[in-house]
Amino acid sequence: MEKHQILTSAEKKNIYCDDIRKYRDEKCYPQDYMASLLGITQSAYYKIEAGAVKISTERLAQIAKILGKPIEAFLQKEQYNEQLKSEQKVYINLNELELLQKTITQQQNRIEELKAKLKKRDDEIEKLKQQIIV
């Protein structure tokens, strides 16, 4: 079973029903065809497009899948744009995180190199001490 995005009740209130019809028209799907795919009557489907009934997250996910659109495409534009901005921030933060991880790895490698140099220097000091004592 596909994992669906969970919409908050505020997001459910902002479903832009006109987009459901717009995307259905783009696919040239009649209402009765959509209704049959959803397992509901044409009248019930009409009420969804008209915004006369509340639509569940699962039902919206079904409609989105049939129409080949992400659930976010059915949210009011301001809300969709805010969500995109939020996703971009996460994307930027992930890039920054990746850069930080690379920097940490480089620093860890440098620490190992310096430890090796210190060990070599300590070994040389011990050899010199041995030569002085002898």
C-alpha positions as a LaTeX table, in Angstrom:
\begin{tabular}{lrrr}
\hline
Residue & $x$ (\AA) & $y$ (\AA) & $z$ (\AA) \\
\hline
Met1 & 0.00 & 0.00 & 0.00 \\
Glu2 & 1.27 & 3.46 & $-0.89$ \\
Lys3 & 2.20 & 5.81 & 1.91 \\
His4 & 0.11 & 9.01 & 1.76 \\
Gln5 & 0.95 & 12.45 & 3.00 \\
Ile6 & $-1.15$ & 13.36 & 6.01 \\
Leu7 & $-2.96$ & 16.68 & 5.71 \\
Thr8 & $-3.78$ & 18.76 & 8.75 \\
Ser9 & $-7.37$ & 19.86 & 9.27 \\
Ala10 & $-6.34$ & 23.40 & 8.25 \\
Glu11 & $-4.90$ & 22.04 & 4.99 \\
Lys12 & $-8.07$ & 20.04 & 4.35 \\
Lys13 & $-10.09$ & 23.26 & 4.65 \\
Asn14 & $-7.88$ & 24.84 & 2.00 \\
Ile15 & $-8.34$ & 22.20 & $-0.69$ \\
Tyr16 & $-8.90$ & 24.09 & $-3.88$ \\
Cys17 & $-11.72$ & 22.10 & $-5.50$ \\
Asp18 & $-11.58$ & 24.06 & $-8.76$ \\
Asp19 & $-8.19$ & 22.48 & $-9.41$ \\
Ile20 & $-9.70$ & 19.01 & $-9.16$ \\
Arg21 & $-12.01$ & 19.89 & $-12.02$ \\
Lys22 & $-9.27$ & 21.68 & $-13.96$ \\
Tyr23 & $-6.94$ & 18.67 & $-13.81$ \\
Arg24 & $-9.81$ & 16.30 & $-14.62$ \\
Asp25 & $-10.66$ & 18.41 & $-17.67$ \\
Glu26 & $-7.00$ & 18.35 & $-18.74$ \\
Lys27 & $-7.20$ & 14.55 & $-18.80$ \\
Cys28 & $-10.58$ & 14.72 & $-20.57$ \\
Tyr29 & $-12.07$ & 12.46 & $-17.89$ \\
Pro30 & $-15.83$ & 12.81 & $-17.39$ \\
Gln31 & $-17.17$ & 12.94 & $-13.84$ \\
Asp32 & $-18.78$ & 9.51 & $-14.10$ \\
Tyr33 & $-15.42$ & 7.98 & $-15.09$ \\
Met34 & $-13.72$ & 9.54 & $-12.06$ \\
Ala35 & $-16.59$ & 8.42 & $-9.84$ \\
Ser36 & $-16.31$ & 4.83 & $-11.08$ \\
Leu37 & $-12.54$ & 4.76 & $-10.40$ \\
Leu38 & $-13.19$ & 6.08 & $-6.91$ \\
Gly39 & $-16.07$ & 3.66 & $-6.28$ \\
Ile40 & $-18.62$ & 6.42 & $-5.68$ \\
Thr41 & $-21.59$ & 7.82 & $-7.58$ \\
Gln42 & $-21.27$ & 10.62 & $-10.11$ \\
Ser43 & $-23.40$ & 12.76 & $-7.81$ \\
Ala44 & $-21.00$ & 12.20 & $-4.90$ \\
Tyr45 & $-18.06$ & 13.05 & $-7.14$ \\
Tyr46 & $-19.81$ & 16.24 & $-8.30$ \\
Lys47 & $-20.14$ & 17.30 & $-4.66$ \\
Ile48 & $-16.39$ & 16.84 & $-4.19$ \\
Glu49 & $-15.61$ & 19.13 & $-7.13$ \\
Ala50 & $-18.22$ & 21.63 & $-5.97$ \\
Gly51 & $-16.64$ & 21.74 & $-2.50$ \\
Ala52 & $-19.96$ & 20.74 & $-0.98$ \\
Val53 & $-18.42$ & 17.89 & 1.04 \\
Lys54 & $-15.26$ & 17.53 & 3.08 \\
Ile55 & $-12.74$ & 15.31 & 1.38 \\
Ser56 & $-10.56$ & 12.86 & 3.27 \\
Thr57 & $-6.82$ & 12.69 & 2.83 \\
Glu58 & $-7.19$ & 9.19 & 1.39 \\
Arg59 & $-9.80$ & 10.32 & $-1.13$ \\
Leu60 & $-7.65$ & 13.29 & $-2.17$ \\
Ala61 & $-4.68$ & 10.94 & $-2.57$ \\
Gln62 & $-6.80$ & 8.70 & $-4.83$ \\
Ile63 & $-7.89$ & 11.65 & $-6.96$ \\
Ala64 & $-4.33$ & 12.97 & $-7.15$ \\
Lys65 & $-3.05$ & 9.55 & $-8.25$ \\
Ile66 & $-5.74$ & 9.19 & $-10.95$ \\
Leu67 & $-4.96$ & 12.68 & $-12.25$ \\
Gly68 & $-1.18$ & 12.20 & $-11.98$ \\
Lys69 & $-0.69$ & 15.16 & $-9.63$ \\
Pro70 & 0.84 & 15.56 & $-6.17$ \\
Ile71 & $-1.60$ & 16.21 & $-3.32$ \\
Glu72 & $-0.06$ & 19.66 & $-2.90$ \\
Ala73 & $-1.38$ & 20.67 & $-6.32$ \\
Phe74 & $-4.88$ & 20.69 & $-4.83$ \\
Leu75 & $-4.08$ & 23.04 & $-1.97$ \\
Gln76 & $-4.69$ & 26.76 & $-2.28$ \\
Lys77 & $-1.82$ & 28.42 & $-4.08$ \\
Glu78 & $-0.57$ & 30.47 & $-1.11$ \\
Gln79 & $-0.37$ & 27.35 & 1.02 \\
Tyr80 & 1.33 & 25.40 & $-1.80$ \\
Asn81 & 3.90 & 28.18 & $-2.28$ \\
Glu82 & 4.62 & 28.25 & 1.46 \\
Gln83 & 5.13 & 24.50 & 1.42 \\
Leu84 & 7.54 & 24.80 & $-1.53$ \\
Lys85 & 9.52 & 27.49 & 0.30 \\
Ser86 & 9.71 & 25.22 & 3.34 \\
Glu87 & 10.92 & 22.30 & 1.20 \\
Gln88 & 13.56 & 24.55 & $-0.40$ \\
Lys89 & 14.81 & 25.52 & 3.05 \\
Val90 & 15.14 & 21.84 & 3.95 \\
Tyr91 & 16.96 & 21.21 & 0.66 \\
Ile92 & 19.40 & 24.04 & 1.36 \\
Asn93 & 19.90 & 22.77 & 4.90 \\
Leu94 & 20.59 & 19.28 & 3.58 \\
Asn95 & 23.23 & 20.72 & 1.23 \\
Glu96 & 24.79 & 22.59 & 4.15 \\
Leu97 & 24.72 & 19.41 & 6.22 \\
Glu98 & 26.45 & 17.47 & 3.45 \\
Leu99 & 29.13 & 20.17 & 3.18 \\
Leu100 & 29.66 & 20.10 & 6.96 \\
Gln101 & 29.98 & 16.31 & 6.91 \\
Lys102 & 32.63 & 16.52 & 4.18 \\
Thr103 & 34.49 & 19.18 & 6.17 \\
Ile104 & 34.41 & 17.01 & 9.29 \\
Thr105 & 35.74 & 14.04 & 7.34 \\
Gln106 & 38.57 & 16.16 & 5.93 \\
Gln107 & 39.44 & 17.43 & 9.40 \\
Gln108 & 39.42 & 13.90 & 10.81 \\
Asn109 & 41.80 & 12.82 & 8.03 \\
Arg110 & 44.07 & 15.78 & 8.80 \\
Ile111 & 44.09 & 14.85 & 12.50 \\
Glu112 & 45.18 & 11.31 & 11.59 \\
Glu113 & 47.97 & 12.70 & 9.38 \\
Leu114 & 49.21 & 14.95 & 12.20 \\
Lys115 & 49.08 & 12.05 & 14.68 \\
Ala116 & 51.23 & 10.01 & 12.31 \\
Lys117 & 53.72 & 12.89 & 12.01 \\
Leu118 & 53.86 & 13.24 & 15.81 \\
Lys119 & 54.49 & 9.54 & 16.22 \\
Lys120 & 57.27 & 9.71 & 13.63 \\
Arg121 & 58.80 & 12.72 & 15.42 \\
Asp122 & 58.54 & 10.97 & 18.80 \\
Asp123 & 60.24 & 7.90 & 17.34 \\
Glu124 & 63.07 & 10.07 & 15.97 \\
Ile125 & 63.49 & 11.78 & 19.36 \\
Glu126 & 63.74 & 8.35 & 21.04 \\
Lys127 & 66.42 & 7.28 & 18.52 \\
Leu128 & 68.39 & 10.47 & 19.18 \\
Lys129 & 68.11 & 9.92 & 22.93 \\
Gln130 & 69.42 & 6.38 & 22.49 \\
Gln131 & 72.38 & 7.69 & 20.46 \\
Ile132 & 73.24 & 10.25 & 23.13 \\
Ile133 & 73.09 & 7.71 & 25.91 \\
Val134 & 75.33 & 5.25 & 24.08 \\
\hline
\end{tabular}
